[in-house]
Amino acid sequence: MAAQKAIVDKLLTGVSSAYIPEGFISESLFPVVDSVEKTGKLAKYGTDHLRVEQTIIGGGGEYPRVKTQVRTQASYSIEGHGLEGLVTEDDYSNVQKPYDAEKDETLGLTTSIMVGKEKGLADTLGDTAILTQNTTLTGTSQWNDYANSDPVDDLLTGRAAVKDGCGFPPDVAVMSWEVFQQLRYHPQLLDSLGFKDNRPGGLKFEELAGVLEVQRVLIGMASYESAKRNQTSSLAAIWGKNIILMKMPAKAMKYQTSLGYLFKMAGRKQRRVTKWNVNNPPNSKAILVDDHYDYCITNAKAGYLIKDVIA
């Protein structure tokens, strides 16, 4: 039997690349760096140029000679992620318009890959071994305790840690929908904007960004299936109960400070769809969706993690 040739399906690749499941934020958080190689180094600069030096000169003395640039590197490694599905003859026969068997399978595979991508980044940014500037709230300090918790002080501490760590205050805040729902009704935050006695519906999205003093607030609404296969379904928030403050430019440029970057292959779409004919079962098609990327933390001091802000 002749081997079946796999082809990259441009139409389905377009479907997969354009499709972002609702509430996923991982692909819009980190600035993107296109790389022609799967592994490499990202240039980094130290802070020696910020040191106060003796610059007074006079007479015939030599000018003070200093070293202002200390160059280091951060490593990245773009890894492949992919899943394969099967569209059978029965699928083609039973799926009627407006449904499309191949597109439906592509979207299902894309969603599964996106869940893994989102969860991987959320777990990384929620790891105290990676974001070493952090605190964990417990008991009455958690923000769902409106009478005793102090989110303003917690956020001020986090902002100061980022500013002290990298030289810039955070300009991005990331949290789950569950955290957002608790924070928007916190009386301390409402009071800070003069809404203590009258604010139906709590703080609006834009108002929360103002309270946090950041340019962007990203709310991760996506959930994942936490139950093992064949057990009772139990959906859980991908971004958990944490909030992360970070210095994170919207676009990758030289000589900037950023918590990290998203590396992907240059000239390749965010995801790619390949399909080929399968003879078992007869008249079927295999569909494979893959993605290649690496989220690289380049300056951990540009982030601050507040864990378990709600119970």
C-alpha positions in Angstrom: 0.0 0.0 0.0 1.4 3.4 -1.0 2.2 5.8 1.8 -0.2 8.7 2.1 1.3 12.1 1.6 0.6 14.7 4.3 0.0 18.3 3.2 -0.3 21.6 5.0 -3.9 22.7 4.5 -3.8 26.5 4.1 -7.5 26.9 4.6 -7.6 25.0 7.9 -4.4 26.6 9.0 -6.1 29.9 8.6 -9.1 28.7 10.6 -6.8 27.5 13.4 -4.6 30.6 13.4 -7.6 33.0 13.5 -9.5 31.1 16.2 -8.8 32.2 19.8 -11.2 30.5 22.2 -13.0 33.0 24.4 -11.1 34.1 27.5 -7.6 33.0 26.5 -4.9 35.6 27.0 -1.6 33.8 26.6 -1.0 34.9 23.0 -1.7 38.6 23.8 0.4 38.9 26.9 4.1 38.6 26.1 5.8 40.6 23.3 6.5 38.3 20.3 10.0 37.6 19.0 10.3 35.9 15.6 13.3 33.6 15.4 14.8 31.9 12.4 16.2 29.1 14.7 14.6 27.0 17.3 17.2 27.7 19.9 19.3 30.8 20.6 20.3 33.6 23.0 18.5 36.8 23.8 20.9 39.7 24.5 20.5 41.3 28.0 22.1 44.3 29.6 23.0 44.9 33.2 22.5 48.0 35.3 26.1 49.2 35.5 25.2 52.2 33.4 22.9 53.4 36.2 25.7 53.6 38.8 26.6 57.1 40.0 30.2 57.6 38.9 32.8 60.3 39.7 32.7 62.5 36.6 34.5 65.7 37.8 37.5 66.5 35.7 40.1 69.2 35.9 43.5 70.3 34.9 45.5 67.7 32.9 44.1 64.7 34.7 42.7 61.7 32.8 39.0 61.2 32.4 37.7 58.5 34.7 37.4 55.2 32.8 34.5 53.0 33.6 32.6 50.0 32.1 29.0 50.9 31.7 27.8 47.9 29.7 27.7 44.3 31.1 26.2 42.1 28.5 24.6 38.8 29.4 22.3 36.3 27.6 19.0 34.5 28.2 18.5 31.1 26.4 15.3 30.2 24.6 14.3 26.9 23.0 11.2 26.8 20.7 9.4 23.5 21.3 6.7 21.8 19.1 3.3 21.1 20.5 0.7 19.1 18.5 -2.4 16.9 18.5 -3.9 14.6 15.9 -7.5 13.8 15.3 -9.5 11.6 12.8 -12.4 12.5 10.6 -14.1 9.3 9.5 -16.5 8.5 6.6 -19.4 8.5 9.1 -18.4 12.0 10.3 -18.5 13.3 6.7 -21.9 11.7 6.2 -23.6 12.7 9.4 -22.3 16.3 9.7 -24.7 18.6 7.9 -24.4 22.3 7.1 -23.7 24.8 8.6 -21.3 22.3 10.4 -18.1 21.2 8.7 -16.5 18.0 9.9 -12.9 19.0 9.1 -13.2 22.5 10.5 -15.0 21.2 13.6 -12.2 18.8 14.3 -9.6 21.5 13.6 -11.2 23.8 16.1 -11.5 21.1 18.7 -7.7 20.3 18.4 -6.9 23.9 18.4 -8.8 24.5 21.6 -7.0 21.5 23.3 -3.6 23.0 22.3 -4.6 26.4 23.5 -5.7 25.0 26.9 -2.3 23.5 27.3 -0.5 26.7 26.2 -2.6 28.8 28.5 -2.2 26.5 31.5 1.5 26.2 30.9 2.0 30.0 31.0 -0.3 30.4 34.0 1.6 27.7 36.0 4.9 29.4 35.1 3.8 32.8 36.3 2.2 31.2 39.4 5.5 29.5 40.4 7.3 31.1 43.3 10.5 29.5 42.3 10.3 31.4 39.0 8.8 34.7 40.1 10.9 35.0 43.2 9.4 38.4 44.2 6.1 37.1 45.7 3.8 36.8 48.6 1.0 34.4 49.6 -2.1 35.6 51.3 -4.0 33.5 53.9 -7.0 33.8 56.1 -8.3 37.3 56.7 -5.7 38.8 54.4 -7.3 37.3 51.4 -9.3 39.8 49.4 -12.7 38.1 49.6 -12.6 39.1 53.3 -13.8 42.6 52.7 -13.7 43.6 56.3 -10.1 42.8 57.1 -8.1 42.4 53.9 -5.9 45.3 52.5 -5.5 44.9 48.8 -4.3 48.5 48.4 -1.3 47.8 50.6 -0.6 44.4 49.0 -0.7 46.0 45.5 1.6 48.9 46.7 4.1 46.4 48.0 4.0 44.6 44.7 4.4 47.7 42.6 7.3 48.8 44.8 9.0 45.4 44.4 8.8 45.6 40.6 10.1 49.2 40.5 13.0 48.3 42.9 13.8 45.2 41.0 13.9 46.4 37.4 13.8 50.2 37.6 10.2 50.5 36.2 6.8 50.2 37.8 4.5 47.4 36.4 2.3 48.3 33.5 0.4 45.0 33.2 -1.8 43.1 35.6 -3.0 39.6 35.0 -5.7 37.8 37.0 -8.5 35.2 36.6 -12.1 36.1 36.1 -12.7 34.8 39.6 -10.2 37.2 41.2 -11.6 40.1 39.1 -15.1 39.4 40.4 -14.0 39.7 44.0 -11.7 42.7 43.5 -14.2 44.8 41.6 -16.5 44.9 44.7 -13.9 45.4 47.4 -15.0 48.4 49.5 -11.4 49.6 49.9 -11.0 50.0 46.1 -14.4 51.4 45.6 -13.6 54.0 48.3 -10.4 54.9 46.7 -12.4 56.1 43.6 -15.1 57.8 45.7 -17.7 55.0 45.1 -18.0 53.7 48.6 -21.7 54.5 49.0 -22.9 54.2 45.4 -21.4 52.0 42.7 -23.9 49.5 41.3 -22.1 46.7 39.5 -18.7 47.4 41.1 -15.7 48.7 39.4 -15.6 48.7 35.6 -12.8 47.1 33.7 -11.2 50.5 32.9 -11.6 51.7 36.4 -9.7 48.7 37.8 -6.8 49.5 35.5 -6.7 53.0 37.0 -6.8 51.6 40.6 -3.9 49.2 39.8 -2.0 52.0 37.9 -1.3 49.8 34.9 -1.9 50.3 31.2 -3.3 46.8 30.6 -5.4 44.5 32.7 -5.8 41.0 31.3 -8.6 38.8 32.6 -8.1 35.1 32.0 -11.6 33.6 31.8 -10.7 30.2 30.4 -11.2 27.0 32.3 -9.7 23.6 32.0 -11.0 20.1 32.7 -9.3 19.1 36.0 -11.0 15.7 36.3 -9.2 12.7 34.9 -10.6 11.0 31.9 -13.8 9.0 32.5 -14.4 10.8 35.8 -17.0 13.4 36.7 -16.4 16.7 35.0 -14.8 19.4 37.1 -13.9 22.7 35.4 -11.2 24.9 37.1 -9.9 28.4 36.4 -6.7 28.2 34.4 -5.3 31.4 36.0 -6.3 30.2 39.5 -6.5 32.6 42.4 -3.4 34.7 41.7 -2.6 38.2 40.4 0.6 39.0 38.7 2.0 42.5 38.3 4.7 42.9 35.6 6.6 45.2 33.4 5.6 44.0 30.0 5.9 46.1 26.8 3.2 45.4 24.1 5.9 45.0 21.4 9.4 43.6 21.4 12.1 46.1 20.8 15.8 46.6 21.6 17.0 48.1 24.9 13.7 47.5 26.8 12.8 45.9 30.1 10.3 43.1 30.0 9.5 40.1 32.3 9.7 37.9 29.2 9.0 37.2 25.6 7.1 34.8 23.4 9.5 33.2 20.9 8.0 31.7 17.7 9.4 30.6 14.4 9.7 33.4 11.8 7.5 33.1 8.8 5.3 30.5 10.3 1.7 31.1 11.5 0.9 30.7 15.1 -0.6 27.3 14.4 -0.4 25.0 11.4 -2.8 22.3 10.2 -1.7 19.2 8.3 -4.0 16.5 6.9 -3.6 13.2 5.0 -5.8 10.3 3.9 -6.2 7.3 6.2 -7.4 3.9 5.0 -8.3 2.5 8.4 -11.2 3.3 8.8 -11.7 3.6 5.1 -12.1 7.0 3.5 -11.0 8.9 6.6 -8.6 11.8 7.0 -6.2 12.5 9.8 -5.9 16.1 10.9 -2.9 17.4 12.9 -2.7 20.8 14.5 0.7 21.9 15.8 2.2 25.0 17.3 5.8 26.0 18.1 6.8 28.4 20.8 8.7 29.2 24.0 7.7 31.6 26.8 11.0 32.8 28.1 11.3 34.7 31.4 14.2 37.1 30.8 13.9 39.3 33.9 12.1 37.8 36.9 12.6 41.0 38.8 10.2 42.7 36.4 7.3 40.7 37.9 5.6 40.3 41.3 3.3 37.4 42.2 0.5 37.6 44.8 -0.7 34.0 45.4 -4.1 33.0 46.7 -5.6 36.4 46.8 -9.0 34.8 47.3 -9.9 31.7 49.2 
